Amino acid sequence: MAILKRIFFFSLVNILVVLTLSISASIILNFLGANPSQFYGMLFLYAIIGMGGAFISLLMSKWMAKRMFRIQMLDPRSQNSNERKLVELVHRIAKQAGLKTMPEVGYYNAPEVNAFATGPSKNNSLVAVSSGLLNRMNDEQVEAVLAHEVSHIANGDMVTLTLIQGVINTVVLLISRLLSTVVANALSGDRERSSFGLQYALYIVFQLVLGILGSIVVNYFSRMREFRADAGAAKYAGRDKMISALKALGGTQELLDHEHQSFASMKISGDTRSVFAALFSTHPSLEQRIQRLESAR
């Protein structure tokens, strides 16, 4: 369950950071006797908290990935020809994509077919691959997968999605505060003031509920960035190689499901069994991705 673990952990860090900052802000606002109706003041404060939580998570992303997956960093001057070849391939694609600073390249031992890119910026990024991917794919398919991940870096997807997450965090915090105040006052029968404890409890509940709904928006943009990364892979590695890689990933789905392994970062297949499930998918289905590449010929 590697990719689920990574997504869950990164999301959890973002949620915990935002919750910590927002709780602290609520305590300070109430201590100072601030009026919740001061909309613009709250908006400014929650923008700092929402954006701060998202960007703290982003800044920690590469550090967390290295430790979560116990990634072995590869040296471009390594005496191991396979390791050197992998680094050279990533760097060659990165130069094609116009990156000025080469990504770090890492490898970790795991059976799932997995590859991902992470890092706070184009100049501070990491591309990591699993042993499962290298063992199950041929050289051309591996090249396409790596091109997909480098495209994420070149497109600035990590920062873009962080900005979107930050905006969603801000909206969630602000609306949660306003709703909690209105509902708490209504429940307490006091239109002017309700207990801090009731407001606080409702504030947390609204944050969690609206945060889940906000993830639909973030996941939509995530799916769109996947299509763009596929197009980048087609440009840097070749369209046929990328289509071949996606088909190979589709071929491993049944086996991986049987082994109780999840689809991983590059190859997550969105759940299309229902519209509701599709809304929460971070990746389009493999069929959609292949069709998009085929139609772009």
ZALO-27537 format. One record per atom (N, C-alpha, C): residue in one letter; x, y, z. Coordinates in steps of 0.02 Angstrom, whole numbers, padded with zeros to 5 digits, always signed. Atoms other than C-alpha are relative to their C-alpha. Layout:
# ZALO-27537
AXYZ
...
END
This chain:
# ZALO-27537
M+00041-00060+00000
M+00000+00000+00000
M+00043+00063+00000
A-00049-00054-00004
A+00145+00116-00034
A-00029+00068-00019
I+00024-00065+00021
I+00056+00253-00131
I-00054+00026+00047
L+00050-00021-00048
L-00092+00255-00012
L+00032+00026+00063
K-00037-00022-00059
K+00031+00270+00131
K+00029+00069-00011
R-00031-00065+00014
R+00120+00416+00047
R-00052+00056-00003
I+00052-00051+00006
I-00039+00510+00001
I-00031+00014+00068
F+00031-00008-00066
F-00115+00478+00173
F+00046+00039+00046
F-00046-00032-00046
F+00042+00533+00264
F+00009+00073-00017
F-00008-00070+00020
F+00067+00692+00162
F-00063+00040+00016
S+00063-00034-00016
S-00118+00735+00181
S-00008+00009+00075
L+00006-00005-00073
L-00112+00698+00366
L+00044+00056+00027
V-00044-00054-00022
V+00037+00814+00388
V-00032+00068-00014
N+00033-00063+00017
N-00056+00953+00297
N-00057+00015+00047
I+00058-00009-00044
I-00213+00926+00402
I+00023+00018+00070
L-00024-00012-00068
L-00117+00919+00566
L+00030+00070+00007
V-00031-00067-00003
V-00017+01076+00526
V-00054+00054+00000
V+00054-00049+00004
V-00174+01172+00476
V-00041+00001+00064
L+00038+00004-00062
L-00270+01110+00628
L+00037+00033+00058
T-00040-00029-00054
T-00129+01158+00744
T+00001+00076-00004
L-00002-00072+00010
L-00113+01331+00670
L-00069+00032+00012
S+00066-00029-00007
S-00301+01359+00665
S-00024-00001+00072
I+00018+00003-00070
I-00328+01301+00844
I+00036+00055+00039
S-00038-00053-00033
S-00190+01418+00902
S-00030+00068-00015
A+00030-00064+00020
A-00269+01560+00804
A-00067+00012+00035
S+00065-00007-00033
S-00441+01526+00878
S+00008+00019+00073
I-00012-00016-00071
I-00373+01529+01054
I+00022+00073+00008
I-00025-00070-00003
I-00281+01693+01020
I-00056+00049-00014
L+00055-00045+00017
L-00434+01773+00939
L-00049+00007+00058
N+00047-00003-00056
N-00546+01726+01084
N+00032+00033+00061
F-00035-00030-00057
F-00415+01776+01212
F+00001+00076-00006
L-00003-00072+00012
L-00403+01947+01132
L-00070+00031-00006
G+00068-00025+00005
G-00591+01959+01121
G-00018+00025-00069
A+00012-00022+00069
A-00589+01977+00933
A-00071-00020-00022
N+00067+00013+00025
N-00758+01984+00847
N+00005-00042-00063
P-00003+00044+00059
P-00783+01839+00724
P-00027+00032-00063
S+00029-00033+00059
S-00879+01957+00611
S+00051+00043-00037
Q-00052-00040+00034
Q-00718+02045+00568
Q+00028-00042-00058
F-00012+00046+00056
F-00716+01958+00402
F+00069+00007-00030
Y-00063-00009+00035
Y-00564+02034+00322
Y+00060-00018+00043
G-00053+00020-00045
G-00456+02010+00474
G+00007-00075+00004
M-00002+00073-00002
M-00505+01827+00483
M+00026-00028-00066
L-00022+00023+00065
L-00478+01807+00297
L+00076+00003-00005
F-00072-00008+00003
F-00301+01873+00311
F+00034-00053+00045
L-00030+00048-00047
L-00263+01764+00462
L-00004-00071-00026
Y+00009+00068+00024
Y-00336+01606+00386
Y+00037-00013-00065
A-00040+00008+00060
A-00247+01638+00222
A+00072-00019+00019
I-00068+00016-00024
I-00082+01636+00317
I+00002-00071+00026
I+00001+00068-00028
I-00133+01477+00409
I-00008-00051-00055
G+00014+00048+00054
G-00203+01389+00254
G+00059-00010-00046
M-00058+00004+00044
M-00058+01431+00142
M+00061-00027+00037
G-00057+00023-00040
G+00066+01402+00282
G-00001-00075+00009
G+00004+00072-00009
G+00002+01228+00316
G+00018-00038-00063
A-00014+00033+00064
A+00009+01180+00132
A+00075+00003-00017
F-00070-00007+00020
F+00184+01249+00105
F+00048-00033+00050
I-00041+00038-00047
I+00254+01174+00265
I+00002-00073-00021
S+00004+00069+00024
S+00194+01006+00200
S+00044-00009-00062
L-00040+00004+00061
L+00276+01042+00032
L+00075+00000+00017
L-00070-00004-00019
L+00441+01091+00112
L+00026-00065+00032
M-00018+00062-00033
M+00441+00928+00210
M-00005-00060-00046
S+00019+00057+00041
S+00389+00819+00063
S+00059-00044-00019
K-00057+00041+00021
K+00560+00763+00001
K+00032-00035+00059
W-00029+00029-00061
W+00627+00734+00176
W-00043-00059+00024
M+00045+00054-00022
M+00473+00630+00220
M+00004-00060-00046
A-00002+00055+00048
A+00481+00528+00060
A+00062-00043+00009
K-00062+00038-00008
K+00662+00480+00088
K-00004-00046+00061
R+00003+00040-00061
R+00625+00417+00263
R-00056-00051-00001
M+00056+00047+00004
M+00457+00336+00229
M+00017-00061-00041
F-00015+00055+00046
F+00523+00232+00085
F+00071-00027+00008
R-00069+00020-00009
R+00701+00216+00148
R+00037+00000-00066
I-00027-00007+00068
I+00761+00279-00019
I+00076+00003+00002
Q-00073+00000+00009
Q+00940+00243-00069
Q+00016+00049-00056
M-00017-00049+00051
M+01008+00395-00159
M+00055-00026-00045
L-00047+00025+00049
L+01103+00357-00318
L+00049+00054-00021
D-00053-00046+00020
D+01268+00439-00364
D+00013-00006-00074
P-00013+00003+00072
P+01292+00486-00548
P+00070-00026-00016
R-00068+00026+00011
R+01475+00434-00525
R+00008-00071+00029
S-00001+00067-00031
S+01428+00264-00452
S+00037-00050-00045
Q-00035+00054+00036
Q+01533+00114-00500
Q-00050-00052-00027
N+00052+00047+00023
N+01371+00016-00522
N-00030+00027-00065
S+00021-00025+00066
S+01327+00032-00707
S-00075+00010-00004
N+00073-00007+00002
N+01140+00006-00681
N-00023+00063+00036
E+00018-00060-00037
E+01130+00142-00550
E+00021+00063-00039
R-00024-00057+00038
R+01234+00260-00655
R-00044+00012-00061
K+00043-00005+00059
K+01126+00224-00807
K-00067+00032+00018
L+00064-00027-00021
L+00967+00265-00710
L+00005+00075+00013
V-00009-00071-00014
V+01035+00431-00649
V+00011+00039-00065
E-00013-00034+00064
E+01099+00477-00822
E-00063+00008-00041
L+00063-00003+00037
L+00929+00438-00897
L-00044+00055+00028
V+00041-00053-00031
V+00837+00550-00773
V+00028+00068-00016
H-00032-00065+00013
H+00963+00690-00798
H-00007+00020-00074
R+00008-00016+00071
R+00952+00677-00987
R-00070+00026-00014
I+00069-00023+00009
I+00763+00693-00981
I-00010+00068+00031
A+00006-00064-00035
A+00777+00835-00856
A+00029+00057-00042
K-00029-00052+00043
K+00890+00931-00975
K-00046+00013-00060
Q+00048-00010+00054
Q+00765+00902-01116
Q-00058+00044+00023
A+00057-00037-00027
A+00630+00973-01003
A+00020+00071+00021
G-00022-00068-00015
G+00736+01129-00972
G+00015+00013+00073
L-00017-00010-00070
L+00776+01099-00789
L+00073+00021+00006
K-00069-00024-00010
K+00930+01195-00733
K+00037-00039+00054
T-00029+00040-00053
T+00958+01093-00576
T-00026-00071-00006
M+00020+00069+00010
M+00957+00905-00595
M-00033-00029+00063
P+00033+00031-00058
P+00837+00808-00483
P+00046-00052+00032
E-00031+00057-00032
E+00906+00688-00354
E-00036-00063-00025
V+00030+00063+00023
V+00876+00508-00405
V+00008-00052+00054
G-00002+00050-00054
G+00832+00373-00281
G-00032-00065-00020
Y+00024+00068+00013
Y+00791+00190-00276
Y-00019-00032+00067
Y+00017+00036-00062
Y+00702+00084-00147
Y-00028-00069-00017
N+00018+00070+00011
N+00666-00099-00129
N-00072-00012+00021
A+00071+00013-00013
A+00480-00137-00143
A-00029-00037-00061
P+00026+00040+00056
P+00377-00259-00249
P-00048+00039-00045
E+00050-00035+00041
E+00247-00132-00309
E+00033+00039-00056
V-00024-00039+00056
V+00266-00044-00475
V-00012+00073+00017
N+00008-00067-00027
N+00300+00131-00414
N+00055+00047-00023
A-00048-00053+00014
A+00384+00292-00465
A-00034+00065+00020
F+00031-00064-00018
F+00356+00467-00400
F+00053+00055+00000
A-00042-00060-00005
A+00425+00643-00402
A-00026+00042+00057
T+00020-00043-00055
T+00424+00758-00253
T+00053+00052+00012
G-00048-00053-00015
G+00511+00909-00181
G-00034+00068-00001
P+00031-00067-00006
P+00475+01092-00142
P+00006+00044-00061
S-00008-00043+00058
S+00534+01163-00308
S+00035-00038-00056
K-00034+00029+00057
K+00606+01128-00479
K+00075-00009+00015
N-00072+00002-00015
N+00779+01160-00408
N+00016-00043+00062
N-00010+00042-00059
N+00754+01045-00259
N-00049-00057-00002
S+00049+00052+00014
S+00669+00888-00319
S+00032-00070+00004
L-00021+00070-00005
L+00679+00699-00309
L-00044-00042-00046
V+00035+00051+00039
V+00632+00561-00430
V+00021-00068+00029
A-00015+00064-00031
A+00619+00390-00350
A-00038-00056-00036
V+00031+00059+00032
V+00582+00218-00422
V+00008-00060+00045
S-00003+00061-00040
S+00546+00050-00345
S+00032-00056-00039
S-00029+00058+00033
S+00630-00115-00381
S-00054-00036-00041
G+00055+00031+00037
G+00458-00179-00435
G-00009+00028-00069
L+00007-00031+00066
L+00449-00054-00576
L+00056-00020-00046
L-00058+00017+00042
L+00624-00089-00638
L-00001-00073-00021
N+00002+00072+00016
N+00594-00277-00633
N-00056-00019-00048
R+00059+00019+00040
R+00425-00275-00720
R-00002+00035-00068
M+00004-00038+00061
M+00459-00149-00859
M+00064-00004-00040
N-00060-00001+00042
N+00576-00145-01007
N+00029+00071+00000
D-00036-00064-00002
D+00698-00002-01038
D-00041+00058-00027
E+00040-00054+00030
E+00581+00098-01150
E-00057+00021+00045
Q+00055-00016-00045
Q+00438+00087-01027
Q+00025+00037+00062
V-00030-00035-00057
V+00551+00138-00883
V+00015+00072-00019
E-00016-00068+00024
E+00609+00288-00985
E-00063+00043-00002
A+00063-00037+00004
A+00427+00340-01014
A-00025+00018+00070
V+00022-00013-00068
V+00385+00325-00830
V+00042+00056+00031
L-00044-00052-00028
L+00536+00430-00781
L-00014+00067-00034
A+00017-00062+00035
A+00490+00558-00914
A-00064+00030+00028
H+00062-00023-00031
H+00317+00569-00837
H+00015+00036+00066
E-00016-00030-00065
E+00391+00604-00666
E+00039+00065-00008
V-00038-00061+00012
V+00515+00732-00732
V-00047+00055-00026
S+00049-00049+00024
S+00369+00817-00821
S-00037+00032+00058
H+00032-00029-00059
H+00284+00839-00653
H+00044+00056+00030
I-00046-00049-00027
I+00439+00931-00593
I+00004+00061-00046
A-00006-00055+00048
A+00459+01035-00751
A-00063+00043-00004
N+00063-00037+00003
N+00275+01083-00748
N-00016+00036+00066
G+00012-00032-00065
G+00289+01139-00567
G-00062-00026+00035
D+00062+00028-00026
D+00149+01022-00517
D-00003+00000+00076
M+00001+00002-00073
M+00201+01007-00335
M-00019+00068+00029
V+00015-00068-00024
V+00196+01196-00310
V-00072+00019-00019
T+00068-00017+00022
T+00036+01216-00413
T-00053-00031+00044
L+00049+00033-00042
L-00059+01087-00313
L+00004+00025+00072
T-00006-00028-00067
T+00010+01160-00153
T-00038+00066+00005
L+00037-00063+00001
L-00059+01331-00200
L-00075-00012+00001
I+00071+00017+00001
I-00227+01253-00240
I-00022-00025+00069
Q+00016+00026-00067
Q-00224+01159-00074
Q-00002+00057+00050
G-00001-00057-00045
G-00179+01321+00014
G-00063+00042-00004
V+00062-00038+00010
V-00328+01412-00061
V-00059-00038+00031
I+00054+00041-00028
I-00443+01268-00014
I+00003+00002+00076
N-00008-00004-00073
N-00372+01268+00163
N-00028+00066+00027
T+00023-00066-00023
T-00407+01454+00178
T-00076+00005-00001
V+00073-00002+00007
V-00586+01439+00116
V-00033-00044+00054
V+00028+00046-00049
V-00619+01289+00229
V+00003+00030+00070
L-00008-00030-00066
L-00551+01379+00383
L-00049+00058+00011
L+00043-00059-00005
L-00648+01539+00349
L-00073-00020+00006
I+00070+00020-00001
I-00814+01455+00311
I-00016-00040+00063
S+00010+00039-00061
S-00793+01335+00457
S-00010+00047+00060
R+00006-00048-00056
R-00769+01483+00575
R-00067+00035-00002
L+00063-00036+00006
L-00920+01577+00509
L-00059-00046+00016
L+00055+00047-00013
L-01033+01423+00510
L-00004-00021+00073
S-00001+00021-00070
S-00978+01369+00682
S-00029+00054+00046
T+00026-00056-00040
T-01018+01541+00752
T-00076+00004-00007
V+00072-00005+00013
V-01190+01548+00669
V-00038-00058+00032
V+00035+00059-00026
V-01239+01369+00716
V+00002-00002+00076
A-00007+00001-00073
A-01172+01382+00893
A-00047+00050+00033
N+00045-00051-00027
N-01268+01543+00924
N-00073-00022-00004
A+00068+00024+00009
A-01426+01464+00854
A-00017-00056+00050
L+00012+00056-00046
L-01408+01307+00960
L-00005+00022+00072
S+00000-00024-00069
S-01373+01404+01118
S-00056+00049+00014
G+00055-00048-00009
G-01519+01522+01089
G+00023+00071+00011
D-00028-00067-00010
D-01404+01672+01099
D+00029+00023-00066
R-00022-00023+00065
R-01386+01766+00937
R+00063+00042+00004
E-00058-00043-00008
E-01247+01872+01008
E+00063-00039+00018
R-00060+00035-00024
R-01133+01749+01094
R-00018-00071+00024
S+00009+00069-00023
S-01120+01561+01124
S+00064-00021+00035
S-00059+00023-00037
S-00999+01458+01227
S+00058-00015-00048
F-00059+00013+00040
F-00822+01445+01163
F+00008-00074-00016
G-00006+00072+00010
G-00825+01256+01187
G-00042-00026-00056
L+00045+00022+00053
L-00975+01232+01074
L+00024+00024-00068
Q-00027-00027+00063
Q-00904+01346+00940
Q+00061-00039-00023
Y-00063+00034+00015
Y-00737+01259+00950
Y-00014-00070-00029
A+00018+00067+00022
A-00815+01084+00931
A-00029+00002-00071
L+00030-00007+00067
L-00920+01139+00782
L+00052+00021-00052
Y-00053-00024+00044
Y-00768+01226+00707
Y+00041-00058-00026
I-00039+00058+00019
I-00670+01063+00706
I-00041-00046-00046
V+00043+00043+00041
V-00818+00964+00635
V-00007+00028-00070
F+00007-00032+00066
F-00846+01089+00494
F+00065-00003-00039
Q-00064+00005+00035
Q-00660+01089+00454
Q+00009-00068-00032
L-00009+00068+00026
L-00658+00900+00433
L-00047-00013-00058
V+00049+00013+00053
V-00817+00893+00329
V+00016+00041-00063
L-00016-00042+00058
L-00773+01041+00217
L+00067-00017-00030
G-00065+00021+00026
G-00594+00979+00204
G-00007-00059-00048
I+00012+00057+00044
I-00658+00816+00128
I-00030+00024-00066
L+00030-00027+00061
L-00767+00912+00005
L+00052+00040-00041
G-00052-00038+00035
G-00620+01026-00036
G+00049-00044-00037
S-00046+00046+00033
S-00516+00875-00081
S-00025-00019-00070
I+00027+00013+00067
I-00633+00848-00229
I+00030+00049-00051
V-00028-00052+00044
V-00571+01012-00303
V+00074-00013-00013
V-00072+00013+00006
V-00388+00971-00269
V+00011-00062-00045
N-00008+00061+00040
N-00408+00796-00344
N-00017+00011-00073
Y+00015-00016+00070
Y-00487+00868-00501
Y+00062+00029-00034
F-00060-00030+00029
F-00334+00976-00532
F+00057-00050-00004
S-00052+00052+00001
S-00222+00828-00489
S-00009-00044-00062
R+00012+00041+00060
R-00305+00725-00627
R+00019+00037-00063
M-00018-00039+00059
M-00281+00866-00751
M+00076+00003-00008
R-00074-00003+00003
R-00095+00877-00706
R+00028-00067-00022
E-00023+00066+00023
E-00078+00690-00737
E-00003-00004-00076
F+00005+00000+00073
F-00140+00711-00915
F+00057+00041-00030
R-00054-00044+00025
R-00014+00852-00938
R+00068-00034+00006
A-00063+00036-00009
A+00127+00745-00868
A+00007-00056-00050
D-00001+00051+00053
D+00080+00606-00988
D+00020+00030-00066
A-00018-00035+00062
A+00092+00730-01131
A+00074+00017+00000
G-00071-00014-00006
G+00263+00782-01067
G+00042-00062-00012
A-00036+00063+00010
A+00319+00601-01062
A+00001-00019-00073
A+00004+00015+00071
A+00260+00579-01240
A+00049+00044-00039
K-00046-00046+00033
K+00364+00731-01289
K+00072-00018+00011
Y-00071+00012-00018
Y+00525+00683-01199
Y+00023-00071-00013
A-00020+00070+00009
A+00521+00494-01217
A-00030-00031-00063
G+00034+00028+00058
G+00400+00462-01360
G-00070-00023+00019
R+00069+00017-00014
R+00213+00438-01369
R-00011-00076+00005
D+00009+00072-00001
D+00223+00253-01409
D+00028-00032+00063
K-00029+00026-00062
K+00336+00222-01260
K-00046+00012+00059
M+00044-00016-00056
M+00216+00309-01143
M-00063-00043-00002
I+00059+00043+00007
I+00066+00214-01211
I+00018-00072+00020
S-00023+00067-00018
S+00165+00053-01194
S+00007-00008+00076
A-00009+00001-00073
A+00207+00096-01013
A-00068-00004+00035
L+00066+00001-00031
L+00025+00130-00971
L-00034-00068-00010
K+00029+00067+00012
K-00030-00033-01053
K+00033-00052+00043
A-00035+00047-00044
A+00104-00125-00957
A-00025+00006+00072
L+00027-00011-00067
L+00038-00047-00798
L-00068-00031+00006
G+00066+00032+00000
G-00136-00103-00844
G+00005-00075+00004
G-00010+00072-00001
G-00069-00277-00870
G+00019-00026+00068
T-00020+00022-00066
T-00001-00282-00694
T-00054+00011+00053
Q+00052-00017-00049
Q-00163-00222-00613
Q-00028-00062+00033
E+00031+00060-00029
E-00240-00393-00591
E+00048-00036+00047
L-00050+00033-00042
L-00079-00466-00522
L+00010+00038+00065
L-00012-00040-00060
L-00051-00323-00402
L-00060-00002+00047
D+00059+00005-00042
D-00230-00328-00342
D-00002-00067+00036
H-00002+00066-00030
H-00210-00513-00312
H+00050-00003+00058
E-00051-00001-00051
E-00055-00478-00210
E-00014+00053+00054
H+00019-00052-00048
H-00148-00340-00115
H+00049+00059-00001
Q-00043-00058+00007
Q-00030-00208-00182
Q-00040+00054-00035
S+00038-00056+00030
S-00094-00036-00230
S+00034+00023-00064
F-00031-00036+00055
F-00068+00057-00391
F+00039+00058+00030
A-00045-00050-00030
A+00072+00180-00362
A-00002+00065-00038
S+00006-00070+00019
S+00107+00361-00398
S-00010+00010-00075
M+00006-00013+00072
M+00136+00361-00587
M-00059-00038-00028
K+00047+00045+00032
K+00013+00220-00618
K-00066-00006+00036
I+00065+00006-00032
I-00134+00250-00504
I-00055+00002-00053
S+00057+00001+00045
S-00290+00203-00599
S-00060+00025+00038
G+00056-00029-00035
G-00435+00311-00549
G-00058-00049+00003
D+00057+00043-00010
D-00588+00223-00482
D-00058+00027-00041
T+00054-00023+00043
T-00720+00237-00618
T-00063-00040+00010
R+00059+00041-00013
R-00846+00118-00541
R-00061+00043+00016
S+00055-00046-00014
S-00952+00267-00488
S+00025+00071-00007
V-00018-00070+00006
V-00957+00453-00513
V+00029+00025+00066
F-00022-00021-00066
F-00935+00477-00326
F+00072-00020+00012
A-00069+00023-00010
A-00777+00371-00320
A+00048+00038-00045
A-00043-00035+00047
A-00707+00458-00473
A+00017+00070+00024
L-00012-00068-00025
L-00724+00627-00387
L+00059+00002+00048
F-00052+00001-00051
F-00600+00573-00253
F+00065-00033-00026
S-00060+00030+00030
S-00473+00494-00373
S+00050+00054-00017
T-00052-00048+00015
T-00308+00585-00387
T+00026-00008-00071
H-00023+00014+00067
H-00271+00504-00556
H-00058-00021-00044
P+00050+00027+00046
P-00377+00472-00711
P+00010-00075-00007
S-00009+00072+00012
S-00407+00291-00759
S+00053-00010-00054
L-00050+00016+00052
L-00274+00207-00866
L-00031+00005-00069
E+00035-00002+00064
E-00403+00192-01005
E-00006+00072-00026
Q+00005-00071+00019
Q-00431+00381-01004
Q+00067+00028-00021
R-00066-00027+00016
R-00246+00417-01005
R+00025-00026-00067
I-00021+00028+00065
I-00212+00299-01151
I-00041+00032-00056
Q+00043-00030+00051
Q-00361+00368-01247
Q+00022+00072-00015
R-00022-00069+00011
R-00299+00547-01221
R+00064+00002-00042
L-00061+00003+00039
L-00127+00501-01289
L-00013-00022-00071
E+00016+00025+00067
E-00200+00406-01435
E-00033+00054-00042
S+00037-00051+00036
S-00315+00549-01483
S+00045+00060-00019
A-00046-00056+00013
A-00167+00671-01482
A+00048-00015-00056
R-00047+00017+00054
R-00077+00581-01622
R-00008+00048-00058
END
